[in-house]
Amino acid sequence: MYARRDLFKLGLSGASIAAGATLLPGLGRAEGYFGAQGYWGAPGGYGPREVAVHNLHTGESISAIYFDRGQYVPDALAAMNHVMRDFRTGDVHDMNPQLFDLWHTLRDVTESRQPYQIISGYRSPKTNDMLHEMSNGVAQNSYHMKGMASDVRLEDVELSHLRAAALAIGRGGVGYYPSSDFVHVDVGPVRHWG
């Protein structure tokens, strides 16, 4: 069993990390990830998985080994759930670990070394209703409310390349919002828009 300090590092960071855009040299590697069961569906497969995020609204950051020795790490998942909470209401919800698996794969395929910048993670029904009233672009039954979706970007990956990698992996929904500078990814049915 790992000590909590070995599983993740929590910290606050307001400073942005300067990085250049990658030309997505690993996109061809996405072919190896087609068929999600072969990558993250295999029990005990493929060793530790780590993910790093920075919540742009709260300023919180976390880097966590959330999967190791064939199982998800409960303390790391709980810490990720907290960072991914609805920043408007403070509500915390269990995020679907397959979303973190998708992020892990996306970082590998894009060869990113930066944390995900989180624009939106979990949304409470109250927040989602408010956003839905303000915009037709917010689904009434959003996967954000189920802990299955996130709106993200990576500083060292061009937004169009992040979208292309998510589409190539073919795992869940992919929405492209270049004017708002994020890509929506979820672990619902395969579909895309934008």
FIKEKOL-938898 format. One record per residue (C-alpha): residue number from 1; residue in one letter; x negated, y negated, z. Coordinates in steps of 0.1 Angstrom, whole numbers, plus 5000, padded with zeros to 4 digits. Each point is the difference from the previous one (the first is absolute). Example, Ala and Ser with C-alpha at 12.3 -4.5 7.8 and 13.67 -1.06 7.14 Angstrom:
{rec 1; "A"; {4877; 5045; 5078}},
{rec 2; "S"; {4986; 4966; 4993}},
***
This chain:
{rec 1; "M"; {5000; 5000; 5000}},
{rec 2; "Y"; {4987; 4966; 4991}},
{rec 3; "A"; {4998; 4971; 5025}},
{rec 4; "R"; {5024; 4972; 4991}},
{rec 5; "R"; {4970; 4977; 4992}},
{rec 6; "D"; {4987; 5025; 4974}},
{rec 7; "L"; {5034; 5002; 4982}},
{rec 8; "F"; {5004; 4963; 4992}},
{rec 9; "K"; {4988; 4965; 5005}},
{rec 10; "L"; {5025; 4973; 5007}},
{rec 11; "G"; {4989; 4964; 4995}},
{rec 12; "L"; {5012; 4966; 4990}},
{rec 13; "S"; {4985; 4984; 4969}},
{rec 14; "G"; {5011; 4968; 4983}},
{rec 15; "A"; {4970; 4998; 4978}},
{rec 16; "S"; {5004; 5013; 4965}},
{rec 17; "I"; {4973; 5022; 4984}},
{rec 18; "A"; {4986; 4987; 4968}},
{rec 19; "A"; {4999; 5027; 4973}},
{rec 20; "G"; {5000; 5003; 4963}},
{rec 21; "A"; {5026; 5019; 4979}},
{rec 22; "T"; {4992; 5035; 4989}},
{rec 23; "L"; {5008; 5012; 4965}},
{rec 24; "L"; {5015; 5031; 5015}},
{rec 25; "P"; {4973; 5025; 4990}},
{rec 26; "G"; {5018; 5028; 5019}},
{rec 27; "L"; {5033; 4998; 4982}},
{rec 28; "G"; {4992; 5031; 4980}},
{rec 29; "R"; {4996; 5018; 5034}},
{rec 30; "A"; {5037; 4995; 5006}},
{rec 31; "E"; {5007; 5030; 4977}},
{rec 32; "G"; {4987; 5022; 5029}},
{rec 33; "Y"; {5027; 4986; 5022}},
{rec 34; "F"; {5030; 5008; 4978}},
{rec 35; "G"; {5023; 5023; 5019}},
{rec 36; "A"; {5000; 4987; 5035}},
{rec 37; "Q"; {5002; 5035; 5015}},
{rec 38; "G"; {4965; 5008; 4989}},
{rec 39; "Y"; {4985; 4970; 5017}},
{rec 40; "W"; {5018; 4992; 5032}},
{rec 41; "G"; {5026; 5028; 5001}},
{rec 42; "A"; {4974; 5027; 5007}},
{rec 43; "P"; {5000; 5009; 5038}},
{rec 44; "G"; {4966; 4993; 5015}},
{rec 45; "G"; {4985; 4988; 4968}},
{rec 46; "Y"; {4973; 4976; 4991}},
{rec 47; "G"; {4986; 4989; 5033}},
{rec 48; "P"; {5004; 4966; 5017}},
{rec 49; "R"; {5021; 4972; 4984}},
{rec 50; "E"; {4994; 4964; 5010}},
{rec 51; "V"; {5019; 4969; 4991}},
{rec 52; "A"; {4993; 4963; 5008}},
{rec 53; "V"; {5026; 4972; 5001}},
{rec 54; "H"; {5002; 4963; 5008}},
{rec 55; "N"; {5035; 4986; 5007}},
{rec 56; "L"; {5001; 4966; 4985}},
{rec 57; "H"; {5028; 4988; 5022}},
{rec 58; "T"; {4987; 5011; 5034}},
{rec 59; "G"; {4963; 4998; 4993}},
{rec 60; "E"; {4996; 5036; 5014}},
{rec 61; "S"; {4976; 5024; 4984}},
{rec 62; "I"; {4995; 5037; 5004}},
{rec 63; "S"; {4977; 5027; 4986}},
{rec 64; "A"; {5012; 5035; 5009}},
{rec 65; "I"; {4992; 5036; 4994}},
{rec 66; "Y"; {5037; 5010; 4999}},
{rec 67; "F"; {4996; 5036; 4988}},
{rec 68; "D"; {4973; 5025; 5011}},
{rec 69; "R"; {4995; 5037; 5004}},
{rec 70; "G"; {5031; 5008; 4981}},
{rec 71; "Q"; {5024; 4977; 5018}},
{rec 72; "Y"; {5011; 4965; 5005}},
{rec 73; "V"; {4985; 4982; 5030}},
{rec 74; "P"; {5029; 4987; 5022}},
{rec 75; "D"; {4981; 4972; 5017}},
{rec 76; "A"; {4988; 4986; 4967}},
{rec 77; "L"; {5035; 5003; 4985}},
{rec 78; "A"; {5015; 4981; 5030}},
{rec 79; "A"; {4974; 4972; 4996}},
{rec 80; "M"; {5007; 4998; 4962}},
{rec 81; "N"; {5038; 4998; 5008}},
{rec 82; "H"; {4993; 4971; 5023}},
{rec 83; "V"; {4980; 4981; 4974}},
{rec 84; "M"; {5026; 5007; 4973}},
{rec 85; "R"; {5030; 4988; 5022}},
{rec 86; "D"; {5026; 4975; 4989}},
{rec 87; "F"; {4981; 4967; 5008}},
{rec 88; "R"; {5033; 4981; 5000}},
{rec 89; "T"; {5017; 5020; 5028}},
{rec 90; "G"; {4971; 5019; 5015}},
{rec 91; "D"; {5018; 5034; 4994}},
{rec 92; "V"; {4977; 5029; 4996}},
{rec 93; "H"; {5010; 5031; 4980}},
{rec 94; "D"; {4983; 5032; 4991}},
{rec 95; "M"; {4984; 4996; 4966}},
{rec 96; "N"; {5000; 5031; 4978}},
{rec 97; "P"; {4964; 5014; 5001}},
{rec 98; "Q"; {5002; 5008; 4963}},
{rec 99; "L"; {4999; 4962; 4994}},
{rec 100; "F"; {4966; 5000; 5016}},
{rec 101; "D"; {4990; 5030; 4979}},
{rec 102; "L"; {5010; 4980; 4969}},
{rec 103; "W"; {4979; 4970; 5012}},
{rec 104; "H"; {4971; 5023; 5006}},
{rec 105; "T"; {5003; 5014; 4965}},
{rec 106; "L"; {5003; 4965; 4985}},
{rec 107; "R"; {4969; 4987; 5017}},
{rec 108; "D"; {4981; 5031; 4988}},
{rec 109; "V"; {5012; 4997; 4964}},
{rec 110; "T"; {4993; 4962; 4999}},
{rec 111; "E"; {4967; 5004; 5019}},
{rec 112; "S"; {5011; 4972; 5023}},
{rec 113; "R"; {4980; 4992; 5031}},
{rec 114; "Q"; {5024; 4974; 5014}},
{rec 115; "P"; {5029; 5004; 5024}},
{rec 116; "Y"; {5035; 4998; 4986}},
{rec 117; "Q"; {5015; 4966; 5005}},
{rec 118; "I"; {5036; 5006; 5013}},
{rec 119; "I"; {5026; 4976; 4988}},
{rec 120; "S"; {5029; 5022; 5012}},
{rec 121; "G"; {5002; 5034; 5017}},
{rec 122; "Y"; {5029; 5010; 5021}},
{rec 123; "R"; {5031; 4978; 4998}},
{rec 124; "S"; {5028; 5002; 5025}},
{rec 125; "P"; {5036; 5002; 4986}},
{rec 126; "K"; {5005; 4964; 5013}},
{rec 127; "T"; {4969; 4987; 4981}},
{rec 128; "N"; {5009; 5020; 4969}},
{rec 129; "D"; {5035; 4986; 4999}},
{rec 130; "M"; {4987; 4965; 5004}},
{rec 131; "L"; {4975; 5004; 4971}},
{rec 132; "H"; {5026; 5017; 4979}},
{rec 133; "E"; {5023; 4970; 5004}},
{rec 134; "M"; {4972; 4977; 4989}},
{rec 135; "S"; {4988; 5021; 4970}},
{rec 136; "N"; {5013; 5025; 4975}},
{rec 137; "G"; {4965; 5015; 5000}},
{rec 138; "V"; {5006; 5016; 5034}},
{rec 139; "A"; {5018; 5033; 5000}},
{rec 140; "Q"; {5029; 5003; 5024}},
{rec 141; "N"; {4989; 5035; 5010}},
{rec 142; "S"; {4963; 4993; 4998}},
{rec 143; "Y"; {4974; 5027; 5007}},
{rec 144; "H"; {4983; 4974; 5023}},
{rec 145; "M"; {5028; 5007; 5025}},
{rec 146; "K"; {4991; 5037; 4999}},
{rec 147; "G"; {4963; 4994; 5007}},
{rec 148; "M"; {4993; 5013; 4965}},
{rec 149; "A"; {4989; 4968; 4982}},
{rec 150; "S"; {4974; 4972; 5000}},
{rec 151; "D"; {4992; 4969; 4981}},
{rec 152; "V"; {4962; 4999; 4997}},
{rec 153; "R"; {4970; 4987; 4982}},
{rec 154; "L"; {4962; 5008; 5001}},
{rec 155; "E"; {4976; 4971; 4998}},
{rec 156; "D"; {4975; 5018; 4979}},
{rec 157; "V"; {5025; 5015; 4975}},
{rec 158; "E"; {5018; 4979; 4974}},
{rec 159; "L"; {5038; 5002; 5006}},
{rec 160; "S"; {5006; 5014; 4965}},
{rec 161; "H"; {4975; 5028; 5007}},
{rec 162; "L"; {5015; 5008; 5033}},
{rec 163; "R"; {5034; 5004; 4983}},
{rec 164; "A"; {4984; 5021; 4972}},
{rec 165; "A"; {4984; 5023; 5026}},
{rec 166; "A"; {5033; 5004; 5019}},
{rec 167; "L"; {5019; 5008; 4968}},
{rec 168; "A"; {4973; 5025; 4989}},
{rec 169; "I"; {5002; 5019; 5034}},
{rec 170; "G"; {5037; 5003; 4994}},
{rec 171; "R"; {5011; 5003; 5036}},
{rec 172; "G"; {5031; 4979; 5009}},
{rec 173; "G"; {5011; 4965; 4990}},
{rec 174; "V"; {4977; 4973; 4986}},
{rec 175; "G"; {5012; 4964; 4998}},
{rec 176; "Y"; {4978; 4973; 4984}},
{rec 177; "Y"; {5003; 4964; 5013}},
{rec 178; "P"; {4971; 4980; 4985}},
{rec 179; "S"; {5016; 4966; 5008}},
{rec 180; "S"; {5001; 5010; 5037}},
{rec 181; "D"; {4966; 5018; 4998}},
{rec 182; "F"; {5010; 5035; 5012}},
{rec 183; "V"; {5009; 5035; 4989}},
{rec 184; "H"; {5028; 5019; 5016}},
{rec 185; "V"; {4992; 5037; 5006}},
{rec 186; "D"; {5023; 5025; 5017}},
{rec 187; "V"; {5004; 5037; 5004}},
{rec 188; "G"; {5035; 5002; 4988}},
{rec 189; "P"; {5010; 5013; 4965}},
{rec 190; "V"; {4976; 4993; 4971}},
{rec 191; "R"; {5011; 4968; 4982}},
{rec 192; "H"; {4985; 4966; 4991}},
{rec 193; "W"; {5010; 4964; 4993}},
{rec 194; "G"; {4985; 4966; 4994}},
***
